[in-house]
Amino acid sequence: MKSILFCVLINFTVHCFGQSDTTKVLKDKARLGFAIGGVAAETTEGLDTYTYITIQKGKNYFGVGPVYTILNTGGMSNHNFNTLGLEYKRTPFLNAPRFDLFFFTQVLLFQRRSYYYSYGSTKPDTYTSRYILMTLGYGAKLKVTDRFYLNSYFGIGYFKGSTEYGPNYLNGKGTYEDFTSSFNLGFGFKF
């Protein structure tokens, strides 16, 4: 009787260890979410905030959404802008309980139109800028809960833009490009 009970216990133990890991199945499932944060880059015209819709599957994370300027350092007012942000993150170590490190790439596409009054002019001039900002970098994510997280990341990249202004006081065009750096801080939620 003891030998039969021992064999059943050994067989039960072997079968329990042979089961598939259910947490791995959950991590491979695509999860929708959203992310909100701020981007400070040295070559843009202020502090920009983003609101992304996100998809995370395994170690890969994609985000897309609009980007808004909340702090304008260019001195212009009445912004009309069409801005799009794209983001990809890759987490090399997915099984960390609270803290994840990741690589990221971010592309911000801007088109802004501002209206301003030149000195001595009664008609507003228009200032239109279009630029693309591409950065690569490294960041950290702090998991507050299973679904809510905080993240921060720093990147370096390339910036290319063009401006048009006028027509009342000054008329002109210009193009520029430069290396840039950016710092992002935000939070997100996974459904």
PyMOL commands that place a pseudoatom at each C-alpha (Angstrom):
pseudoatom trace, name=CA, resn=MET, resi=1, chain=A, elem=C, hetatm=0, pos=[0.000, 0.000, 0.000]
pseudoatom trace, name=CA, resn=LYS, resi=2, chain=A, elem=C, hetatm=0, pos=[2.821, 2.373, 0.867]
pseudoatom trace, name=CA, resn=SER, resi=3, chain=A, elem=C, hetatm=0, pos=[4.564, 1.620, -2.426]
pseudoatom trace, name=CA, resn=ILE, resi=4, chain=A, elem=C, hetatm=0, pos=[1.398, 2.333, -4.447]
pseudoatom trace, name=CA, resn=LEU, resi=5, chain=A, elem=C, hetatm=0, pos=[0.855, 5.621, -2.606]
pseudoatom trace, name=CA, resn=PHE, resi=6, chain=A, elem=C, hetatm=0, pos=[4.506, 6.547, -3.150]
pseudoatom trace, name=CA, resn=CYS, resi=7, chain=A, elem=C, hetatm=0, pos=[4.229, 5.780, -6.912]
pseudoatom trace, name=CA, resn=VAL, resi=8, chain=A, elem=C, hetatm=0, pos=[1.041, 7.863, -7.199]
pseudoatom trace, name=CA, resn=LEU, resi=9, chain=A, elem=C, hetatm=0, pos=[2.711, 10.748, -5.356]
pseudoatom trace, name=CA, resn=ILE, resi=10, chain=A, elem=C, hetatm=0, pos=[5.817, 10.614, -7.605]
pseudoatom trace, name=CA, resn=ASN, resi=11, chain=A, elem=C, hetatm=0, pos=[3.622, 10.412, -10.724]
pseudoatom trace, name=CA, resn=PHE, resi=12, chain=A, elem=C, hetatm=0, pos=[1.510, 13.377, -9.544]
pseudoatom trace, name=CA, resn=THR, resi=13, chain=A, elem=C, hetatm=0, pos=[4.648, 15.442, -8.827]
pseudoatom trace, name=CA, resn=VAL, resi=14, chain=A, elem=C, hetatm=0, pos=[6.129, 14.711, -12.261]
pseudoatom trace, name=CA, resn=HIS, resi=15, chain=A, elem=C, hetatm=0, pos=[2.884, 15.710, -13.965]
pseudoatom trace, name=CA, resn=CYS, resi=16, chain=A, elem=C, hetatm=0, pos=[2.704, 18.968, -11.991]
pseudoatom trace, name=CA, resn=PHE, resi=17, chain=A, elem=C, hetatm=0, pos=[6.211, 19.986, -13.090]
pseudoatom trace, name=CA, resn=GLY, resi=18, chain=A, elem=C, hetatm=0, pos=[5.397, 18.989, -16.663]
pseudoatom trace, name=CA, resn=GLN, resi=19, chain=A, elem=C, hetatm=0, pos=[2.561, 21.516, -17.024]
pseudoatom trace, name=CA, resn=SER, resi=20, chain=A, elem=C, hetatm=0, pos=[3.083, 24.524, -19.303]
pseudoatom trace, name=CA, resn=ASP, resi=21, chain=A, elem=C, hetatm=0, pos=[3.756, 27.900, -17.746]
pseudoatom trace, name=CA, resn=THR, resi=22, chain=A, elem=C, hetatm=0, pos=[0.581, 30.001, -17.931]
pseudoatom trace, name=CA, resn=THR, resi=23, chain=A, elem=C, hetatm=0, pos=[2.415, 33.289, -17.236]
pseudoatom trace, name=CA, resn=LYS, resi=24, chain=A, elem=C, hetatm=0, pos=[4.388, 32.839, -20.466]
pseudoatom trace, name=CA, resn=VAL, resi=25, chain=A, elem=C, hetatm=0, pos=[1.140, 32.537, -22.423]
pseudoatom trace, name=CA, resn=LEU, resi=26, chain=A, elem=C, hetatm=0, pos=[-0.144, 35.780, -20.865]
pseudoatom trace, name=CA, resn=LYS, resi=27, chain=A, elem=C, hetatm=0, pos=[3.070, 37.646, -21.693]
pseudoatom trace, name=CA, resn=ASP, resi=28, chain=A, elem=C, hetatm=0, pos=[2.932, 36.600, -25.348]
pseudoatom trace, name=CA, resn=LYS, resi=29, chain=A, elem=C, hetatm=0, pos=[-0.629, 37.933, -25.699]
pseudoatom trace, name=CA, resn=ALA, resi=30, chain=A, elem=C, hetatm=0, pos=[-0.917, 41.395, -27.291]
pseudoatom trace, name=CA, resn=ARG, resi=31, chain=A, elem=C, hetatm=0, pos=[-2.115, 44.001, -24.782]
pseudoatom trace, name=CA, resn=LEU, resi=32, chain=A, elem=C, hetatm=0, pos=[-3.607, 47.368, -25.675]
pseudoatom trace, name=CA, resn=GLY, resi=33, chain=A, elem=C, hetatm=0, pos=[-3.019, 50.422, -23.541]
pseudoatom trace, name=CA, resn=PHE, resi=34, chain=A, elem=C, hetatm=0, pos=[-2.250, 54.112, -23.497]
pseudoatom trace, name=CA, resn=ALA, resi=35, chain=A, elem=C, hetatm=0, pos=[0.700, 56.263, -22.516]
pseudoatom trace, name=CA, resn=ILE, resi=36, chain=A, elem=C, hetatm=0, pos=[0.898, 59.946, -21.573]
pseudoatom trace, name=CA, resn=GLY, resi=37, chain=A, elem=C, hetatm=0, pos=[4.107, 61.888, -21.080]
pseudoatom trace, name=CA, resn=GLY, resi=38, chain=A, elem=C, hetatm=0, pos=[6.356, 64.793, -21.933]
pseudoatom trace, name=CA, resn=VAL, resi=39, chain=A, elem=C, hetatm=0, pos=[9.261, 65.213, -24.353]
pseudoatom trace, name=CA, resn=ALA, resi=40, chain=A, elem=C, hetatm=0, pos=[11.928, 67.857, -23.882]
pseudoatom trace, name=CA, resn=ALA, resi=41, chain=A, elem=C, hetatm=0, pos=[14.299, 68.049, -26.865]
pseudoatom trace, name=CA, resn=GLU, resi=42, chain=A, elem=C, hetatm=0, pos=[16.945, 70.692, -27.297]
pseudoatom trace, name=CA, resn=THR, resi=43, chain=A, elem=C, hetatm=0, pos=[15.986, 71.539, -30.894]
pseudoatom trace, name=CA, resn=THR, resi=44, chain=A, elem=C, hetatm=0, pos=[12.186, 71.813, -30.666]
pseudoatom trace, name=CA, resn=GLU, resi=45, chain=A, elem=C, hetatm=0, pos=[10.209, 74.947, -29.790]
pseudoatom trace, name=CA, resn=GLY, resi=46, chain=A, elem=C, hetatm=0, pos=[9.113, 73.974, -26.287]
pseudoatom trace, name=CA, resn=LEU, resi=47, chain=A, elem=C, hetatm=0, pos=[7.929, 71.179, -24.049]
pseudoatom trace, name=CA, resn=ASP, resi=48, chain=A, elem=C, hetatm=0, pos=[5.824, 68.690, -25.975]
pseudoatom trace, name=CA, resn=THR, resi=49, chain=A, elem=C, hetatm=0, pos=[3.371, 66.193, -24.494]
pseudoatom trace, name=CA, resn=TYR, resi=50, chain=A, elem=C, hetatm=0, pos=[2.222, 62.984, -26.128]
pseudoatom trace, name=CA, resn=THR, resi=51, chain=A, elem=C, hetatm=0, pos=[-0.822, 60.742, -25.828]
pseudoatom trace, name=CA, resn=TYR, resi=52, chain=A, elem=C, hetatm=0, pos=[-0.163, 57.363, -27.391]
pseudoatom trace, name=CA, resn=ILE, resi=53, chain=A, elem=C, hetatm=0, pos=[-2.313, 54.334, -28.020]
pseudoatom trace, name=CA, resn=THR, resi=54, chain=A, elem=C, hetatm=0, pos=[-0.029, 51.394, -27.350]
pseudoatom trace, name=CA, resn=ILE, resi=55, chain=A, elem=C, hetatm=0, pos=[0.269, 47.713, -28.188]
pseudoatom trace, name=CA, resn=GLN, resi=56, chain=A, elem=C, hetatm=0, pos=[2.647, 45.468, -26.257]
pseudoatom trace, name=CA, resn=LYS, resi=57, chain=A, elem=C, hetatm=0, pos=[3.394, 41.900, -27.288]
pseudoatom trace, name=CA, resn=GLY, resi=58, chain=A, elem=C, hetatm=0, pos=[6.126, 40.085, -25.457]
pseudoatom trace, name=CA, resn=LYS, resi=59, chain=A, elem=C, hetatm=0, pos=[9.284, 42.188, -25.495]
pseudoatom trace, name=CA, resn=ASN, resi=60, chain=A, elem=C, hetatm=0, pos=[7.980, 44.596, -28.178]
pseudoatom trace, name=CA, resn=TYR, resi=61, chain=A, elem=C, hetatm=0, pos=[6.045, 47.814, -27.561]
pseudoatom trace, name=CA, resn=PHE, resi=62, chain=A, elem=C, hetatm=0, pos=[4.528, 50.137, -30.187]
pseudoatom trace, name=CA, resn=GLY, resi=63, chain=A, elem=C, hetatm=0, pos=[2.955, 53.539, -29.590]
pseudoatom trace, name=CA, resn=VAL, resi=64, chain=A, elem=C, hetatm=0, pos=[1.339, 56.090, -31.911]
pseudoatom trace, name=CA, resn=GLY, resi=65, chain=A, elem=C, hetatm=0, pos=[-0.577, 59.300, -31.264]
pseudoatom trace, name=CA, resn=PRO, resi=66, chain=A, elem=C, hetatm=0, pos=[-0.697, 63.088, -31.326]
pseudoatom trace, name=CA, resn=VAL, resi=67, chain=A, elem=C, hetatm=0, pos=[1.911, 65.359, -29.743]
pseudoatom trace, name=CA, resn=TYR, resi=68, chain=A, elem=C, hetatm=0, pos=[0.965, 68.770, -28.265]
pseudoatom trace, name=CA, resn=THR, resi=69, chain=A, elem=C, hetatm=0, pos=[3.096, 71.766, -27.315]
pseudoatom trace, name=CA, resn=ILE, resi=70, chain=A, elem=C, hetatm=0, pos=[2.280, 72.988, -23.804]
pseudoatom trace, name=CA, resn=LEU, resi=71, chain=A, elem=C, hetatm=0, pos=[5.255, 75.254, -23.132]
pseudoatom trace, name=CA, resn=ASN, resi=72, chain=A, elem=C, hetatm=0, pos=[6.302, 77.382, -26.082]
pseudoatom trace, name=CA, resn=THR, resi=73, chain=A, elem=C, hetatm=0, pos=[9.811, 78.836, -25.906]
pseudoatom trace, name=CA, resn=GLY, resi=74, chain=A, elem=C, hetatm=0, pos=[9.731, 80.288, -29.427]
pseudoatom trace, name=CA, resn=GLY, resi=75, chain=A, elem=C, hetatm=0, pos=[7.703, 83.370, -28.444]
pseudoatom trace, name=CA, resn=MET, resi=76, chain=A, elem=C, hetatm=0, pos=[4.919, 82.640, -30.935]
pseudoatom trace, name=CA, resn=SER, resi=77, chain=A, elem=C, hetatm=0, pos=[1.235, 82.307, -30.158]
pseudoatom trace, name=CA, resn=ASN, resi=78, chain=A, elem=C, hetatm=0, pos=[-1.915, 80.829, -31.708]
pseudoatom trace, name=CA, resn=HIS, resi=79, chain=A, elem=C, hetatm=0, pos=[-0.422, 77.480, -32.694]
pseudoatom trace, name=CA, resn=ASN, resi=80, chain=A, elem=C, hetatm=0, pos=[-2.128, 75.413, -35.355]
pseudoatom trace, name=CA, resn=PHE, resi=81, chain=A, elem=C, hetatm=0, pos=[-0.259, 72.161, -35.604]
pseudoatom trace, name=CA, resn=ASN, resi=82, chain=A, elem=C, hetatm=0, pos=[-0.417, 68.688, -37.019]
pseudoatom trace, name=CA, resn=THR, resi=83, chain=A, elem=C, hetatm=0, pos=[1.946, 66.551, -35.032]
pseudoatom trace, name=CA, resn=LEU, resi=84, chain=A, elem=C, hetatm=0, pos=[2.378, 62.791, -34.917]
pseudoatom trace, name=CA, resn=GLY, resi=85, chain=A, elem=C, hetatm=0, pos=[4.536, 60.685, -32.645]
pseudoatom trace, name=CA, resn=LEU, resi=86, chain=A, elem=C, hetatm=0, pos=[5.669, 57.104, -33.284]
pseudoatom trace, name=CA, resn=GLU, resi=87, chain=A, elem=C, hetatm=0, pos=[7.534, 55.017, -30.735]
pseudoatom trace, name=CA, resn=TYR, resi=88, chain=A, elem=C, hetatm=0, pos=[9.040, 51.525, -30.542]
pseudoatom trace, name=CA, resn=LYS, resi=89, chain=A, elem=C, hetatm=0, pos=[10.541, 49.968, -27.410]
pseudoatom trace, name=CA, resn=ARG, resi=90, chain=A, elem=C, hetatm=0, pos=[12.321, 46.640, -26.972]
pseudoatom trace, name=CA, resn=THR, resi=91, chain=A, elem=C, hetatm=0, pos=[12.745, 45.172, -23.502]
pseudoatom trace, name=CA, resn=PRO, resi=92, chain=A, elem=C, hetatm=0, pos=[15.659, 42.697, -23.373]
pseudoatom trace, name=CA, resn=PHE, resi=93, chain=A, elem=C, hetatm=0, pos=[14.763, 41.363, -19.886]
pseudoatom trace, name=CA, resn=LEU, resi=94, chain=A, elem=C, hetatm=0, pos=[11.023, 40.834, -19.573]
pseudoatom trace, name=CA, resn=ASN, resi=95, chain=A, elem=C, hetatm=0, pos=[10.786, 38.896, -16.320]
pseudoatom trace, name=CA, resn=ALA, resi=96, chain=A, elem=C, hetatm=0, pos=[11.859, 41.648, -13.908]
pseudoatom trace, name=CA, resn=PRO, resi=97, chain=A, elem=C, hetatm=0, pos=[9.204, 41.996, -11.196]
pseudoatom trace, name=CA, resn=ARG, resi=98, chain=A, elem=C, hetatm=0, pos=[9.199, 45.799, -10.759]
pseudoatom trace, name=CA, resn=PHE, resi=99, chain=A, elem=C, hetatm=0, pos=[11.876, 47.406, -12.918]
pseudoatom trace, name=CA, resn=ASP, resi=100, chain=A, elem=C, hetatm=0, pos=[12.478, 46.982, -16.659]
pseudoatom trace, name=CA, resn=LEU, resi=101, chain=A, elem=C, hetatm=0, pos=[15.195, 48.476, -18.832]
pseudoatom trace, name=CA, resn=PHE, resi=102, chain=A, elem=C, hetatm=0, pos=[14.518, 49.028, -22.535]
pseudoatom trace, name=CA, resn=PHE, resi=103, chain=A, elem=C, hetatm=0, pos=[15.908, 50.376, -25.788]
pseudoatom trace, name=CA, resn=PHE, resi=104, chain=A, elem=C, hetatm=0, pos=[13.713, 52.772, -27.734]
pseudoatom trace, name=CA, resn=THR, resi=105, chain=A, elem=C, hetatm=0, pos=[13.401, 54.697, -30.948]
pseudoatom trace, name=CA, resn=GLN, resi=106, chain=A, elem=C, hetatm=0, pos=[11.059, 57.641, -31.356]
pseudoatom trace, name=CA, resn=VAL, resi=107, chain=A, elem=C, hetatm=0, pos=[10.039, 59.668, -34.403]
pseudoatom trace, name=CA, resn=LEU, resi=108, chain=A, elem=C, hetatm=0, pos=[8.171, 62.968, -34.037]
pseudoatom trace, name=CA, resn=LEU, resi=109, chain=A, elem=C, hetatm=0, pos=[6.736, 64.640, -37.136]
pseudoatom trace, name=CA, resn=PHE, resi=110, chain=A, elem=C, hetatm=0, pos=[5.780, 68.301, -36.650]
pseudoatom trace, name=CA, resn=GLN, resi=111, chain=A, elem=C, hetatm=0, pos=[3.992, 70.906, -38.714]
pseudoatom trace, name=CA, resn=ARG, resi=112, chain=A, elem=C, hetatm=0, pos=[3.185, 74.117, -36.869]
pseudoatom trace, name=CA, resn=ARG, resi=113, chain=A, elem=C, hetatm=0, pos=[1.734, 77.419, -37.957]
pseudoatom trace, name=CA, resn=SER, resi=114, chain=A, elem=C, hetatm=0, pos=[1.986, 80.411, -35.641]
pseudoatom trace, name=CA, resn=TYR, resi=115, chain=A, elem=C, hetatm=0, pos=[0.738, 83.957, -36.052]
pseudoatom trace, name=CA, resn=TYR, resi=116, chain=A, elem=C, hetatm=0, pos=[2.632, 86.937, -34.706]
pseudoatom trace, name=CA, resn=TYR, resi=117, chain=A, elem=C, hetatm=0, pos=[2.776, 90.712, -35.102]
pseudoatom trace, name=CA, resn=SER, resi=118, chain=A, elem=C, hetatm=0, pos=[6.014, 92.219, -36.308]
pseudoatom trace, name=CA, resn=TYR, resi=119, chain=A, elem=C, hetatm=0, pos=[7.240, 95.477, -34.858]
pseudoatom trace, name=CA, resn=GLY, resi=120, chain=A, elem=C, hetatm=0, pos=[5.147, 98.337, -36.255]
pseudoatom trace, name=CA, resn=SER, resi=121, chain=A, elem=C, hetatm=0, pos=[2.824, 96.050, -38.235]
pseudoatom trace, name=CA, resn=THR, resi=122, chain=A, elem=C, hetatm=0, pos=[-0.954, 95.900, -37.854]
pseudoatom trace, name=CA, resn=LYS, resi=123, chain=A, elem=C, hetatm=0, pos=[-1.344, 92.682, -39.884]
pseudoatom trace, name=CA, resn=PRO, resi=124, chain=A, elem=C, hetatm=0, pos=[-0.248, 89.339, -38.482]
pseudoatom trace, name=CA, resn=ASP, resi=125, chain=A, elem=C, hetatm=0, pos=[2.644, 87.477, -40.035]
pseudoatom trace, name=CA, resn=THR, resi=126, chain=A, elem=C, hetatm=0, pos=[2.717, 83.709, -40.343]
pseudoatom trace, name=CA, resn=TYR, resi=127, chain=A, elem=C, hetatm=0, pos=[5.500, 81.450, -39.145]
pseudoatom trace, name=CA, resn=THR, resi=128, chain=A, elem=C, hetatm=0, pos=[5.283, 77.858, -40.395]
pseudoatom trace, name=CA, resn=SER, resi=129, chain=A, elem=C, hetatm=0, pos=[7.727, 75.208, -39.309]
pseudoatom trace, name=CA, resn=ARG, resi=130, chain=A, elem=C, hetatm=0, pos=[7.965, 71.578, -40.343]
pseudoatom trace, name=CA, resn=TYR, resi=131, chain=A, elem=C, hetatm=0, pos=[10.444, 69.185, -38.845]
pseudoatom trace, name=CA, resn=ILE, resi=132, chain=A, elem=C, hetatm=0, pos=[11.223, 65.606, -38.049]
pseudoatom trace, name=CA, resn=LEU, resi=133, chain=A, elem=C, hetatm=0, pos=[12.968, 64.470, -34.893]
pseudoatom trace, name=CA, resn=MET, resi=134, chain=A, elem=C, hetatm=0, pos=[14.387, 60.918, -34.720]
pseudoatom trace, name=CA, resn=THR, resi=135, chain=A, elem=C, hetatm=0, pos=[15.983, 59.636, -31.516]
pseudoatom trace, name=CA, resn=LEU, resi=136, chain=A, elem=C, hetatm=0, pos=[17.444, 56.370, -30.215]
pseudoatom trace, name=CA, resn=GLY, resi=137, chain=A, elem=C, hetatm=0, pos=[18.122, 55.710, -26.576]
pseudoatom trace, name=CA, resn=TYR, resi=138, chain=A, elem=C, hetatm=0, pos=[17.777, 53.760, -23.386]
pseudoatom trace, name=CA, resn=GLY, resi=139, chain=A, elem=C, hetatm=0, pos=[15.240, 53.968, -20.599]
pseudoatom trace, name=CA, resn=ALA, resi=140, chain=A, elem=C, hetatm=0, pos=[13.730, 52.457, -17.490]
pseudoatom trace, name=CA, resn=LYS, resi=141, chain=A, elem=C, hetatm=0, pos=[10.182, 51.450, -16.581]
pseudoatom trace, name=CA, resn=LEU, resi=142, chain=A, elem=C, hetatm=0, pos=[8.928, 51.128, -13.011]
pseudoatom trace, name=CA, resn=LYS, resi=143, chain=A, elem=C, hetatm=0, pos=[5.924, 48.805, -12.709]
pseudoatom trace, name=CA, resn=VAL, resi=144, chain=A, elem=C, hetatm=0, pos=[3.695, 50.256, -9.996]
pseudoatom trace, name=CA, resn=THR, resi=145, chain=A, elem=C, hetatm=0, pos=[1.082, 47.528, -10.528]
pseudoatom trace, name=CA, resn=ASP, resi=146, chain=A, elem=C, hetatm=0, pos=[0.670, 44.793, -13.124]
pseudoatom trace, name=CA, resn=ARG, resi=147, chain=A, elem=C, hetatm=0, pos=[-1.049, 47.277, -15.458]
pseudoatom trace, name=CA, resn=PHE, resi=148, chain=A, elem=C, hetatm=0, pos=[0.186, 50.751, -14.403]
pseudoatom trace, name=CA, resn=TYR, resi=149, chain=A, elem=C, hetatm=0, pos=[3.784, 51.898, -14.955]
pseudoatom trace, name=CA, resn=LEU, resi=150, chain=A, elem=C, hetatm=0, pos=[6.043, 54.959, -14.893]
pseudoatom trace, name=CA, resn=ASN, resi=151, chain=A, elem=C, hetatm=0, pos=[8.886, 55.399, -17.373]
pseudoatom trace, name=CA, resn=SER, resi=152, chain=A, elem=C, hetatm=0, pos=[11.760, 57.687, -18.153]
pseudoatom trace, name=CA, resn=TYR, resi=153, chain=A, elem=C, hetatm=0, pos=[14.176, 57.594, -21.073]
pseudoatom trace, name=CA, resn=PHE, resi=154, chain=A, elem=C, hetatm=0, pos=[16.951, 59.567, -22.702]
pseudoatom trace, name=CA, resn=GLY, resi=155, chain=A, elem=C, hetatm=0, pos=[17.948, 59.525, -26.339]
pseudoatom trace, name=CA, resn=ILE, resi=156, chain=A, elem=C, hetatm=0, pos=[20.165, 61.131, -28.928]
pseudoatom trace, name=CA, resn=GLY, resi=157, chain=A, elem=C, hetatm=0, pos=[19.287, 61.587, -32.545]
pseudoatom trace, name=CA, resn=TYR, resi=158, chain=A, elem=C, hetatm=0, pos=[18.869, 63.729, -35.618]
pseudoatom trace, name=CA, resn=PHE, resi=159, chain=A, elem=C, hetatm=0, pos=[16.692, 66.765, -36.278]
pseudoatom trace, name=CA, resn=LYS, resi=160, chain=A, elem=C, hetatm=0, pos=[15.792, 68.243, -39.679]
pseudoatom trace, name=CA, resn=GLY, resi=161, chain=A, elem=C, hetatm=0, pos=[13.406, 71.115, -40.286]
pseudoatom trace, name=CA, resn=SER, resi=162, chain=A, elem=C, hetatm=0, pos=[12.274, 73.956, -42.501]
pseudoatom trace, name=CA, resn=THR, resi=163, chain=A, elem=C, hetatm=0, pos=[10.602, 77.298, -41.796]
pseudoatom trace, name=CA, resn=GLU, resi=164, chain=A, elem=C, hetatm=0, pos=[8.637, 79.827, -43.804]
pseudoatom trace, name=CA, resn=TYR, resi=165, chain=A, elem=C, hetatm=0, pos=[7.654, 83.248, -42.505]
pseudoatom trace, name=CA, resn=GLY, resi=166, chain=A, elem=C, hetatm=0, pos=[6.026, 86.411, -43.756]
pseudoatom trace, name=CA, resn=PRO, resi=167, chain=A, elem=C, hetatm=0, pos=[4.450, 87.947, -45.793]
pseudoatom trace, name=CA, resn=ASN, resi=168, chain=A, elem=C, hetatm=0, pos=[4.121, 91.399, -44.177]
pseudoatom trace, name=CA, resn=TYR, resi=169, chain=A, elem=C, hetatm=0, pos=[7.349, 92.338, -42.427]
pseudoatom trace, name=CA, resn=LEU, resi=170, chain=A, elem=C, hetatm=0, pos=[9.895, 89.740, -43.443]
pseudoatom trace, name=CA, resn=ASN, resi=171, chain=A, elem=C, hetatm=0, pos=[9.557, 87.122, -46.130]
pseudoatom trace, name=CA, resn=GLY, resi=172, chain=A, elem=C, hetatm=0, pos=[11.756, 84.082, -46.152]
pseudoatom trace, name=CA, resn=LYS, resi=173, chain=A, elem=C, hetatm=0, pos=[12.499, 80.407, -45.951]
pseudoatom trace, name=CA, resn=GLY, resi=174, chain=A, elem=C, hetatm=0, pos=[15.094, 78.398, -44.158]
pseudoatom trace, name=CA, resn=THR, resi=175, chain=A, elem=C, hetatm=0, pos=[16.193, 74.838, -43.617]
pseudoatom trace, name=CA, resn=TYR, resi=176, chain=A, elem=C, hetatm=0, pos=[18.245, 73.467, -40.784]
pseudoatom trace, name=CA, resn=GLU, resi=177, chain=A, elem=C, hetatm=0, pos=[19.479, 70.182, -39.392]
pseudoatom trace, name=CA, resn=ASP, resi=178, chain=A, elem=C, hetatm=0, pos=[21.343, 69.228, -36.268]
pseudoatom trace, name=CA, resn=PHE, resi=179, chain=A, elem=C, hetatm=0, pos=[22.069, 66.446, -33.812]
pseudoatom trace, name=CA, resn=THR, resi=180, chain=A, elem=C, hetatm=0, pos=[19.794, 66.517, -30.813]
pseudoatom trace, name=CA, resn=SER, resi=181, chain=A, elem=C, hetatm=0, pos=[19.032, 64.898, -27.499]
pseudoatom trace, name=CA, resn=SER, resi=182, chain=A, elem=C, hetatm=0, pos=[15.699, 64.311, -25.805]
pseudoatom trace, name=CA, resn=PHE, resi=183, chain=A, elem=C, hetatm=0, pos=[14.408, 63.386, -22.378]
pseudoatom trace, name=CA, resn=ASN, resi=184, chain=A, elem=C, hetatm=0, pos=[11.011, 61.734, -21.901]
pseudoatom trace, name=CA, resn=LEU, resi=185, chain=A, elem=C, hetatm=0, pos=[9.036, 61.232, -18.704]
pseudoatom trace, name=CA, resn=GLY, resi=186, chain=A, elem=C, hetatm=0, pos=[5.593, 59.627, -18.549]
pseudoatom trace, name=CA, resn=PHE, resi=187, chain=A, elem=C, hetatm=0, pos=[3.207, 56.960, -17.378]
pseudoatom trace, name=CA, resn=GLY, resi=188, chain=A, elem=C, hetatm=0, pos=[1.065, 54.308, -19.007]
pseudoatom trace, name=CA, resn=PHE, resi=189, chain=A, elem=C, hetatm=0, pos=[-1.649, 51.752, -18.477]
pseudoatom trace, name=CA, resn=LYS, resi=190, chain=A, elem=C, hetatm=0, pos=[-2.170, 48.319, -20.084]
pseudoatom trace, name=CA, resn=PHE, resi=191, chain=A, elem=C, hetatm=0, pos=[-5.672, 46.862, -20.426]
for i in range(1, 191): cmd.bond("trace and resi %d" % i, "trace and resi %d" % (i + 1))
show_as sticks, trace
zoom trace
